Amino acid sequence: MWHEQFAAPFAPINAQEMRDRGWDYVDIVFVTGDGYIDHPSFAMAILHRSLEAAGFRVAILSQPDWKSCEPWRQFGKPRLFFAISAGNMDSLINHYTANKKVRNDDAYSPGGRIGLRPDRATLPYCQRAREAFPGVPVIAGGVEASLRRLAHYDYWSDSVRRSILLDSKADLVVYGMGETNIVTIAKRLAAGQTVKDLRDLRGVAFALGASESPAPEVAAEELPKILPVVPPAPPSHDPTGKRPPYLVIPSFESVKADKAAFVEMTRLIHHNTNPFNAAALVQYHDRQAIVANPPGFPLSQAEMDRLYDFPYTRRQHPSYSEPIPAFEMIKDSVTIMRGCFGGCTFCSITAHQGRIIQSRSHQSIVNEVKKMAADPEFKGVVSDIGGATANMYRMRCTRPDVEAKCKRLSCVHPGICKLLGTDHGPLIQLMKDVRNLDGIRKVFVASGIRMDLAQLSQRYIDELAAHHVGGRLKVAPEHANPEVLSLMKKPSIDNFGIFREMYERSSKKAGKPKQFLVPYFIASHPGSTVAEMIDLAIYLKRNGYKPDQVQDFIPAPFDIATCMWYTGVDPMSGKPVTIAKNLRDRKLQRALMQFFKPENWFAVREALISAGRQDLIGDGCDSLIPANPPKEALDEKRRQANQALQGDHYHTVANPARGEKPGERGAEPLKKGYRPGRTTQQRQQGKRKGPKR
């Protein structure tokens, strides 16, 4: 097997495996809400291999039973610290749909089973670590902790919540990509430093005790004398060596009480994300200060190569008897770069990976594919060669002195910056060399194409269409309305039309005229009402698109679009934004995107009538639905009515107290004869009698 020949062993996942390694202790216990996968697309694998290469003993506690601290004790007291992550995804987004229904599966769990991690997983994981071994440092990281390091709007509770540092009691939050910091933390703790000594690291956030916190009236220019010194930017970006100042942003109490303060907080946070000019942010929670140091610097090419050259097994842990869906999808993919300078307001990639592109060397990528080809189980098909996007490889600002000062949130909106390097040549050569390797039959590009960049290189589109598409290519125009697209920081829909024409020409030139684009669109994004979705539905009909899936906007913590959703204001322009928060409106927007489905007839009709667009009902060229409901629409209406009378039709997380297993409903059926919305729950359960309404 390839992994036996080239790879290092998995990390121990229990005490027996630790003893089998000849260890009587571990340095770090890494706790994760995901199933254990040793593949460089997963954070747990890169962090484990980084620590291992630095000489540290790491155990991985994957999806532990959080109702007891015993799983945290099985390896004994870790010598250095607990590293806590909810997983590759935010646990609430992982668990719930945009309509707050529990999802039917979890792509990061064996067999796709739900219920193997808690809601807000970072909190109980940190608390159990504290309970298991008081005094051992607890370091939180991952997407969930990163995006909640300061006060934030939480969609699932519809409230502004305080920093996760206070709720989790973590000593530090490492935000962003944490390979450099986690090794530095381990080395400094091993050298005898305390967790408080780590507060000078970039890319970390921490809570000061009330007695440590500067008084709120202390001037910002005095904070550097009180708070830890943060290393300055490299001389090439900051010749003066002047380190970033501290910036006090609106307090938790003010942003919770006043949406205008929340808007100002969001603006300040996002204007301080460039690691070369960002200030350290200070936010008071009552008398306690939360400090978020400036982001870490982007990795060099050599550093990227080192991370991806580690001896990964590229397997899920052999203890699992069921496949992990996320691994099955990603196992034959290759990451070539990190980061995204698109700055889409609804996306967390830029916030987590950074705006500056960090690319691997050509040779490092080729070497990885050669190792894949040497695996007897490999079928010769690379499922994806890309990253956050498919075509930003080696693209970066051509003027480091300008990059160090730049405060733009997107390098491509409202137009492509003239200083941005947009050469597709290195990527084209890489794609060609990888597909020509021995043992490689096909190399697909499955990461999303940034269409405005691709249009700058007809040669790139030609190569893509001729060699790297399996008939369907994913792209993300997201909407058709110009105002909504502007709020998203996406190019106009005309941009999509230009790309489509170029791609169709390239496909015909390659003798593949039946290759198609798969465009993705978002419903209910800030600025999108039923009227804007009708415009999108007309665009889809005129262009012959029938989306298989509907992406519903989910307000994730930290995102600019989430601020719009919560406050009704664009934090960058200060202009008001119309929001579709009502569940009925969201339902209508989803139906409009799939107006062609007969079962959506009644919802689409309701949307068109509410918007005064009865002209789109009937047999006209632009009509979205016929005048009379089709049989499928009537059947669907009857099905929904029957379902409502049957009681609970929402999937909920299983309740272990009732002896339920993950995947079961977890709720008792309503009593016979109960009519939802007409009587109280007590009367439903037979505990109270009274006259009917």
Summary of the structure (lengths in Angstrom):
residues: 693
radius of gyration: 26.3
end to end distance: 70.1
largest distance: 80.3
contacts: 2278
relative contact order: 0.09
helix: 36%
strand: 13%
